[in-house]
Amino acid sequence: MADPVTTPTAVDAPAGLRRERRGWYLYDWANSAFQTTVITVFLGPFLTTVTELAAGCELGADSCDGYVYPLGIRIAAGSYYPYLISLSVFLTVFVLPVVGAIADRTLHKKRLLAGAAFTGAGATVAMALVTGERYLLGGVLFLVANIAFGAAVVVYNSFLPQLAGPDERDAVSSRGWAIGYLGGGVLLALNLVAVTLLSEDDNPQRTLDLARWSIVSAGVWWAVFTLVPLRWLRDHPTVEAVRGAGRNVVTDGFRQLGRTLREVKAYPLTLFFLLAFLVYNDGIQTVITLASQYGTEELRLGQSTLIVTILLVQFLAFGGALALGALARRIGAWKTVLLSLVLWTGVIIGAFRLPAEAPLPFMILGGAIGLVLGGSQALSRSLFSQLIPAGKEGEYYGFYEISDKGTSWLGPLAFGLVFQLTSSYRVGLVSLLIFFVVGFALLAAVPMRRAIIAAGNTPPRVL
């Protein structure tokens, strides 16, 4: 049996711990392929095209005003994918906190990580079956993959407090995000080569097929590279998990979640931070998730332009995560995240003003996103780790993950509703400004040092 959870510091970090950290970083390398290749680039345009075919529109048409009727509900073809994202998050509200509670109660956290990761990867590979007008099959597979993706990240994030002390978490978290962006960028580069060499300008069916197989490649990548962290990470059961050895971990998880929901009001500042994060991260995730759809449908940019731009974002985000991590060591993670939200507001305004059919301005804006993206996410994760009561990392990261890694719902819902009312993606984009403005105000109002102490933790030297 592994030792109960400890909080290592730089002084007592042995070779085994360094190996665990590398394994932890590599899971981000593995699953970021789903975030970049599937969510950010290919799935939005791919599933929208399949839905448009089901709505009676011609393949390759410049616009589609058709509707589909899943379960008898009338939905504009262009709104189907944003609505799916919202539905997936509605479902994760019930799934992820339970997964987190189970992670805190199990002696075998790695098995839980493996189950979620391989389920998500399997559903992604099964996208190979989404041909013709099978938009409903594509929607179901996306729901399974996205929920499993979120569940795996909950378990993955819960390792962070066990692998780094308070003054190291910003750096460790930033390295994880940076490695993830690099891994996602490598696979995206390979898909870019495939699309460039194999696509035909006058053959939209070939483009659709290439998008499908690019999505499948992300599932294979995710599954194969998950094997490395499963080998290098160790189980770090909490004291409660050790005491409860032999009991039904699922039943215990539900009971513990119920206790946490009753006790969480004892940590109002943690909840206030979580509220701020849910608001501003909703905006970030909506930009990431719908960027390719905006570029395709509103700016009329080709698939190759979108892939090159997202590839640029990935590699700049690698440096941006490390750079903002370094800035956080000087001025503190809280101030650095606030600065990043100001920059995100500028990104939305710039995206609204982008001209159609102009690849270069879109790429420049993508570069700006890359510089601020990784740091804002990595530092938010490490900040939240400081606010979690010891032994409840999985549960609290379950709540955190509800609006993380492409599982936001208010932003896509607002975007989809505005588009359905106005038929304008630009107007839908403007609706996202409120998430960054309100999120900034809420985060600025959190007394971080007092919140960390209230959670029973030791604040880092610089906040």
Backbone hydrogen bonds, N-H to C=O, Kabsch-Sander energy under -0.5 kcal/mol:
donor,donor_aa,acceptor,acceptor_aa,energy
5,V,237,P,-1.2
13,A,10,A,-0.7
18,R,14,P,-2.0
19,R,15,A,-2.2
20,E,16,G,-2.0
21,R,17,L,-2.5
22,R,18,R,-2.1
23,G,19,R,-2.2
24,W,20,E,-2.7
25,Y,21,R,-2.7
26,L,22,R,-2.0
27,Y,23,G,-1.0
27,Y,24,W,-0.6
28,D,24,W,-1.0
28,D,25,Y,-0.6
29,W,25,Y,-1.4
30,A,26,L,-2.0
31,N,27,Y,-2.9
32,S,28,D,-1.7
33,A,30,A,-0.8
34,F,31,N,-1.0
35,Q,31,N,-1.2
36,T,32,S,-2.6
37,T,33,A,-1.6
38,V,33,A,-1.0
38,V,34,F,-0.7
39,I,34,F,-2.4
40,T,35,Q,-2.2
41,V,36,T,-1.4
42,F,37,T,-2.2
43,L,38,V,-2.9
46,F,42,F,-2.5
47,L,43,L,-3.3
48,T,44,G,-2.1
49,T,45,P,-2.3
50,V,46,F,-2.3
51,T,47,L,-2.3
52,E,48,T,-2.4
53,L,49,T,-2.2
54,A,50,V,-1.9
55,A,51,T,-1.5
56,G,53,L,-1.4
57,C,52,E,-2.6
61,A,58,E,-1.8
68,V,75,I,-2.6
72,G,69,Y,-1.8
73,I,70,P,-2.1
75,I,68,V,-2.5
75,I,73,I,-0.6
77,A,66,G,-2.2
79,S,76,A,-1.6
80,Y,76,A,-0.8
80,Y,77,A,-0.8
83,Y,79,S,-2.3
84,L,80,Y,-2.0
85,I,81,Y,-2.0
86,S,82,P,-1.9
87,L,83,Y,-2.5
88,S,84,L,-2.6
89,V,85,I,-1.8
90,F,86,S,-2.1
91,L,87,L,-2.0
92,T,88,S,-2.0
93,V,89,V,-1.7
94,F,91,L,-1.2
95,V,91,L,-1.3
96,L,92,T,-2.3
99,V,95,V,-2.3
100,G,96,L,-2.7
101,A,97,P,-2.2
102,I,98,V,-2.4
103,A,99,V,-2.4
104,D,100,G,-1.7
105,R,101,A,-0.9
105,R,102,I,-0.7
106,T,102,I,-1.3
111,R,108,H,-0.6
112,L,108,H,-1.2
113,L,109,K,-2.2
114,A,110,K,-2.6
115,G,111,R,-2.6
116,A,112,L,-2.1
117,A,113,L,-2.5
118,F,114,A,-2.7
119,T,115,G,-1.7
120,G,116,A,-2.3
121,A,117,A,-2.5
122,G,118,F,-2.2
123,A,119,T,-2.2
124,T,120,G,-1.8
125,V,121,A,-2.4
126,A,122,G,-1.9
127,M,124,T,-1.4
128,A,125,V,-1.7
129,L,126,A,-2.3
130,V,127,M,-1.8
131,T,129,L,-1.6
134,R,131,T,-1.8
135,Y,133,E,-2.3
138,G,134,R,-1.9
139,G,135,Y,-2.1
140,V,136,L,-2.3
141,L,137,L,-2.5
142,F,138,G,-2.1
143,L,139,G,-2.2
144,V,140,V,-2.3
145,A,141,L,-2.7
146,N,142,F,-3.1
147,I,143,L,-2.2
148,A,144,V,-2.4
149,F,145,A,-2.4
150,G,146,N,-2.2
151,A,147,I,-2.4
152,A,148,A,-2.5
153,V,149,F,-2.0
154,V,150,G,-2.0
155,V,151,A,-1.7
156,Y,152,A,-2.7
157,N,153,V,-3.2
158,S,154,V,-1.6
159,F,156,Y,-1.4
160,L,157,N,-1.7
162,Q,159,F,-1.1
163,L,159,F,-0.8
163,L,160,L,-1.5
164,A,160,L,-1.1
168,E,165,G,-1.4
169,R,165,G,-1.3
172,V,168,E,-2.7
173,S,169,R,-3.0
174,S,170,D,-2.2
175,R,171,A,-2.3
176,G,172,V,-2.1
177,W,173,S,-2.3
178,A,174,S,-2.6
179,I,175,R,-2.9
180,G,176,G,-2.2
181,Y,177,W,-2.5
182,L,178,A,-2.1
183,G,179,I,-2.6
184,G,180,G,-2.8
185,G,181,Y,-2.0
186,V,182,L,-2.1
187,L,183,G,-1.8
188,L,184,G,-2.0
189,A,185,G,-2.3
190,L,186,V,-1.9
191,N,187,L,-2.3
192,L,188,L,-2.3
193,V,189,A,-2.1
194,A,190,L,-2.0
195,V,191,N,-2.9
196,T,192,L,-2.6
197,L,193,V,-2.4
198,L,194,A,-2.3
199,S,195,V,-1.9
203,N,200,E,-2.0
206,R,203,N,-0.6
207,T,203,N,-1.4
208,L,204,P,-2.2
209,D,205,Q,-2.3
210,L,206,R,-2.5
211,A,207,T,-2.0
212,R,208,L,-2.0
213,W,209,D,-2.3
214,S,210,L,-1.8
215,I,211,A,-2.0
216,V,212,R,-2.0
217,S,213,W,-2.0
218,A,214,S,-1.3
219,G,215,I,-1.2
220,V,216,V,-1.9
221,W,217,S,-2.5
222,W,218,A,-2.6
223,A,219,G,-2.1
224,V,220,V,-2.6
225,F,221,W,-2.4
226,T,222,W,-1.0
227,L,223,A,-0.6
227,L,224,V,-1.1
228,V,225,F,-0.7
230,L,226,T,-1.7
231,R,227,L,-0.9
231,R,228,V,-1.0
232,W,228,V,-2.0
233,L,229,P,-2.8
242,V,238,T,-2.1
243,R,239,V,-2.3
244,G,240,E,-1.8
245,A,242,V,-1.3
247,R,244,G,-2.2
249,V,247,R,-0.7
252,D,248,N,-2.7
253,G,249,V,-2.1
254,F,250,V,-2.1
255,R,251,T,-2.3
256,Q,252,D,-3.0
257,L,253,G,-2.4
258,G,254,F,-2.1
259,R,255,R,-2.1
260,T,256,Q,-2.7
261,L,257,L,-2.5
262,R,258,G,-1.5
263,E,259,R,-2.1
264,V,260,T,-2.3
266,A,263,E,-2.5
267,Y,264,V,-2.2
271,L,267,Y,-1.8
272,F,268,P,-2.1
273,F,269,L,-2.2
274,L,270,T,-2.4
275,L,271,L,-2.3
276,A,272,F,-2.1
277,F,273,F,-2.8
278,L,274,L,-2.8
279,V,275,L,-1.8
280,Y,276,A,-2.5
281,N,277,F,-2.8
282,D,278,L,-0.9
283,G,279,V,-1.2
284,I,280,Y,-1.9
285,Q,281,N,-3.1
286,T,282,D,-1.9
287,V,283,G,-2.0
288,I,284,I,-2.3
289,T,285,Q,-2.8
290,L,286,T,-2.5
291,A,287,V,-0.9
292,S,40,T,-0.7
294,Y,290,L,-2.5
295,G,291,A,-2.5
296,T,292,S,-2.3
297,E,293,Q,-2.9
298,E,294,Y,-1.8
299,L,294,Y,-1.8
301,L,295,G,-2.5
306,L,302,G,-1.8
307,I,303,Q,-2.4
308,V,304,S,-2.6
309,T,305,T,-2.3
310,I,306,L,-2.6
311,L,307,I,-2.6
312,L,308,V,-2.3
313,V,309,T,-2.4
314,Q,310,I,-2.5
315,F,311,L,-2.1
316,L,312,L,-2.2
317,A,313,V,-2.5
318,F,314,Q,-1.4
319,G,315,F,-1.3
320,G,316,L,-3.1
321,A,317,A,-2.8
322,L,318,F,-1.4
323,A,319,G,-2.7
324,L,320,G,-2.9
325,G,321,A,-1.7
326,A,322,L,-2.1
327,L,323,A,-2.3
328,A,324,L,-2.3
329,R,325,G,-1.2
330,R,326,A,-0.7
330,R,327,L,-1.0
331,I,327,L,-2.7
332,G,327,L,-0.5
332,G,328,A,-1.7
334,W,463,L,-1.0
335,K,463,L,-0.7
336,T,332,G,-1.7
337,V,333,A,-2.5
338,L,334,W,-1.9
339,L,335,K,-2.2
340,S,336,T,-2.0
341,L,337,V,-1.7
342,V,338,L,-1.3
343,L,339,L,-1.7
344,W,340,S,-2.1
345,T,341,L,-1.8
346,G,342,V,-1.5
347,V,343,L,-1.7
348,I,344,W,-2.0
349,I,345,T,-1.9
350,G,346,G,-2.4
351,A,347,V,-2.6
352,F,348,I,-2.0
353,R,349,I,-1.2
354,L,351,A,-1.0
357,E,299,L,-3.4
358,A,355,P,-0.7
362,F,358,A,-1.1
363,M,359,P,-2.2
364,I,360,L,-2.4
365,L,361,P,-2.3
366,G,362,F,-2.0
367,G,363,M,-2.1
368,A,364,I,-1.7
369,I,365,L,-2.1
370,G,366,G,-2.3
371,L,367,G,-1.7
372,V,368,A,-1.1
372,V,369,I,-0.5
373,L,369,I,-2.4
374,G,370,G,-0.8
376,S,372,V,-1.6
377,Q,373,L,-1.7
378,A,374,G,-2.9
379,L,375,G,-2.4
380,S,376,S,-1.0
381,R,377,Q,-2.0
382,S,378,A,-2.0
383,L,379,L,-2.4
384,F,380,S,-2.3
385,S,381,R,-1.7
386,Q,382,S,-0.9
386,Q,383,L,-0.9
387,L,384,F,-1.6
388,I,385,S,-0.8
392,K,389,P,-1.8
395,E,100,G,-0.6
396,Y,392,K,-2.3
397,Y,393,E,-2.5
398,G,394,G,-1.4
399,F,395,E,-1.5
400,Y,396,Y,-2.2
401,E,397,Y,-2.6
402,I,398,G,-0.6
402,I,399,F,-0.8
403,S,400,Y,-1.3
404,D,401,E,-1.8
407,T,404,D,-0.9
413,L,409,W,-2.2
414,A,410,L,-2.8
415,F,411,G,-2.9
416,G,412,P,-3.1
417,L,413,L,-2.6
418,V,414,A,-2.7
419,F,415,F,-2.3
420,Q,416,G,-2.3
421,L,417,L,-1.9
422,T,418,V,-2.4
423,S,419,F,-3.5
428,G,424,S,-1.5
429,L,425,Y,-2.0
430,V,426,R,-1.8
431,S,427,V,-1.2
432,L,429,L,-1.8
433,L,430,V,-1.8
434,I,431,S,-0.5
435,F,432,L,-1.1
436,F,432,L,-0.9
436,F,433,L,-0.6
437,V,433,L,-2.2
438,V,434,I,-2.5
439,G,435,F,-1.6
440,F,436,F,-2.1
441,A,437,V,-1.9
442,L,438,V,-2.4
443,L,439,G,-2.5
444,A,440,F,-2.6
445,A,441,A,-0.9
446,V,443,L,-1.5
448,M,446,V,-1.5
451,A,447,P,-2.3
452,I,448,M,-2.4
453,I,449,R,-2.1
454,A,450,R,-2.1
455,A,451,A,-1.2
456,G,453,I,-1.7
457,N,452,I,-2.1
